[in-house]
Amino acid sequence: MVSRSLSLFLLIPLFSFTSILGSSEGLEYKPLPRVHIINALPPKSEPANIECKSRNTNVGERDLNVGDDFTWNAKESSLYYCRAFWGRFFSSWHAVQPKRDSGKAAVFWLVKEHGFFLSWDNSTWVKKSVWQTE
């Protein structure tokens, strides 16, 4: 039988090692963004079909009517990509890029007839992708 002092002696290094591994000192937590994909196509347009996923997470597929907002939270620090179909048009884009979107609370995408526009404040937009056709 192992004495109490020997047991304690063996456990102290284990607790110290665990504390070192569990320490978050020097690590900065960066929240994952909430993603908004907003259909801003012309009035009375047919819905745009949007599907988004990452390597490990399937966010899902939605038919977005004009004015609809497909909203979801990124669950991993990974590249999320989306694809869209609208009538005879199609496109794909990176909805979340960890390097680009790190630390942002939200990522907004505006789907328009001339392309896909990115914003982090829902007011300043930059065109990032365009519709394609066969």
C-alpha positions in Angstrom: 0.0 0.0 0.0 1.3 3.4 -1.0 1.6 5.9 1.9 -0.5 9.1 1.8 2.6 11.3 1.5 3.8 9.3 -1.5 0.4 9.6 -3.1 0.3 13.3 -2.5 3.9 13.6 -3.9 2.8 11.8 -7.1 -0.4 13.9 -7.6 1.2 17.4 -7.2 3.1 17.2 -10.5 0.0 15.9 -12.2 -2.0 18.9 -11.0 0.8 21.3 -12.0 1.0 19.9 -15.4 -2.8 20.1 -15.9 -2.8 23.7 -14.8 -0.1 24.6 -17.3 -2.0 22.9 -20.1 -5.3 24.5 -19.1 -3.9 28.0 -18.8 -5.3 30.5 -21.3 -2.6 33.1 -20.5 -1.5 34.7 -23.8 -4.4 33.2 -25.8 -7.0 35.7 -27.0 -10.6 34.5 -27.5 -12.0 35.6 -30.8 -15.8 35.1 -31.1 -17.1 33.4 -34.2 -19.3 35.6 -36.3 -23.1 35.5 -36.9 -23.7 35.3 -40.6 -26.5 37.1 -42.5 -27.3 36.4 -46.1 -29.9 38.9 -47.2 -31.9 38.6 -50.5 -31.8 42.1 -52.1 -32.8 40.9 -55.6 -35.4 43.0 -57.5 -39.0 43.0 -56.3 -41.1 40.1 -57.4 -38.0 38.0 -58.3 -38.1 34.3 -57.8 -36.4 33.0 -54.6 -32.7 32.5 -54.5 -31.7 29.0 -53.3 -28.7 29.3 -50.9 -26.8 26.4 -49.3 -23.9 26.9 -46.9 -21.4 24.6 -45.2 -17.9 24.2 -43.9 -15.7 21.1 -43.9 -17.5 19.7 -40.8 -20.7 21.7 -40.6 -23.7 21.7 -42.9 -25.5 24.9 -42.2 -28.4 24.0 -44.5 -30.2 25.1 -47.6 -32.9 27.8 -47.9 -35.1 29.3 -50.6 -34.8 33.1 -49.8 -37.6 35.3 -51.0 -36.8 39.0 -51.6 -36.1 40.6 -48.2 -35.5 37.3 -46.4 -32.4 37.0 -44.2 -30.8 33.5 -43.8 -29.0 33.8 -40.5 -26.7 31.4 -38.7 -23.7 31.3 -36.3 -20.3 29.9 -37.3 -19.6 27.0 -35.1 -16.0 26.5 -35.9 -13.0 28.6 -36.9 -13.1 27.3 -40.5 -13.8 28.3 -44.0 -17.5 28.4 -44.7 -18.6 28.5 -48.3 -22.0 29.0 -49.9 -23.5 28.4 -53.3 -26.5 30.1 -54.8 -29.0 29.4 -57.6 -31.3 32.1 -59.0 -33.2 31.2 -62.2 -30.5 30.4 -64.7 -27.7 32.0 -62.6 -25.4 30.3 -60.1 -22.5 31.4 -57.9 -20.4 30.4 -54.9 -18.4 32.4 -52.4 -16.6 32.2 -49.1 -19.2 33.3 -46.5 -16.7 33.1 -43.6 -12.9 33.2 -43.9 -11.2 32.9 -40.5 -8.4 35.3 -41.4 -10.7 37.9 -43.0 -13.5 37.7 -40.4 -11.6 37.0 -37.2 -13.0 38.9 -34.3 -16.0 40.3 -36.2 -19.3 39.9 -34.4 -21.2 39.6 -37.7 -20.7 39.0 -41.4 -23.4 40.4 -43.8 -23.9 39.3 -47.3 -26.2 41.1 -49.7 -27.4 39.1 -52.6 -28.2 41.4 -55.5 -28.7 40.9 -59.3 -25.2 42.3 -59.9 -23.4 40.1 -57.4 -22.7 39.3 -53.7 -21.6 42.1 -51.4 -19.8 41.8 -48.0 -20.2 44.0 -45.0 -19.3 43.8 -41.3 -21.5 46.7 -40.3 -24.6 46.2 -42.5 -24.0 49.6 -44.2 -20.6 49.6 -46.0 -20.6 47.1 -48.8 -17.9 45.6 -51.0 -18.6 43.4 -54.1 -16.9 40.0 -53.6 -18.6 37.7 -56.2 -20.8 37.7 -59.2 -23.4 35.5 -60.7 -22.4 33.1 -63.4 -24.4 31.5 -66.2 -23.8 28.7 -68.7 
